[in-house]
Amino acid sequence: MFSYPPDEEQLYIEKAIELYQDKAAFIDISKLLVKFIEGDGWDSFSRYYQDFKNTPYVIFKSDDPSPDLFHMIIFEIINASKNEKSPS
């Protein structure tokens, strides 16, 4: 996990990948979030979010059998481990 000025984010990410690409798998949560939302479409996600806005954790980690953001992240961590890399 890195801490950096927001306007330099891409520079830090690129350098980290350059330095650690053989040892670490970089998991971009923002890309997973977009993939998660695109899975059902923005309109469906928006309605779902409005329904659960008082319990937002349910949106991203639910008991429903369909993939949620939490499971997508866990899947990426498992893949990193299978490839003998540290999830980052």
N, C-alpha and C positions, 0 to 999 in steps of 0.2 A: 504494500500500500504506500502510495506516495502523497506528499503534500507539496503543492506548487501553485504559483500564480495562475489563475484561470486562462489568461491570455497566452500562457506558455505551455498549455496542456499538451498539445500535439508534439512539441519539441521533446518534452519529458518522456512521453510514450514511445516515440521513435527511438530515443536513446536507450531506454530500458529494453526495448525489443532487440536492438542492436547488441547490447551487452549480455543479455540473458536468454536469447532465443533458444539456445541449446539446453538450458536448464529449467526454463519456466514456460508455462502456457499462459498467455495473457487472455483473461476473460473480460470482455467489454460488456458490462451489465447494461449499458445504454443500448447497445445493439441487440441484446437479448430482449430488452423491454420492447423495442420497436418490432422485433420478430413476433413477440407474444401478442402485441396489439394487432399486428397485421394478420395474425392467424384467424381472428374472428372478424376483423374489420373495425375501423374506427367507430362507426355508429354503434355497433354491438358493444364494443368496449366502453364507450361513453355511457350508454344506458346502464350497463352492468356496474360501472363505477358510481353512477348516481344512486343506484339501488343500495350500494354498500358503502357510501361515503362516510358513514359513521363507524364503520369497521373496515378500514381500508386493507388491513392485513389479510382479510378473507379474499380479496381480489387477487393477491399475488401468491397466496398459499392456502388452498382450499382442500376439502375432502373429496371434491368432485374428481372423477377418474380422468378427466381431460387434462392435458398438460397445462401447468401454470408456470409463472416466472420462477418460483422456487425450484420446481423440478427441472426446469431448463438449466438453472445455475448448477444444481447438483450433478446433472448429466455432464456438463462441461468439466466439473471438478473430477469426476470419475474418469472421463476421457484423458485428462491431463495425467492422472495417476497411472492409467494403463500405458501411457506413452513415457512413463518414468520421468515426468516433469512436475515441477511444483506449480500448483495453480496460483496465479497472481492476478 
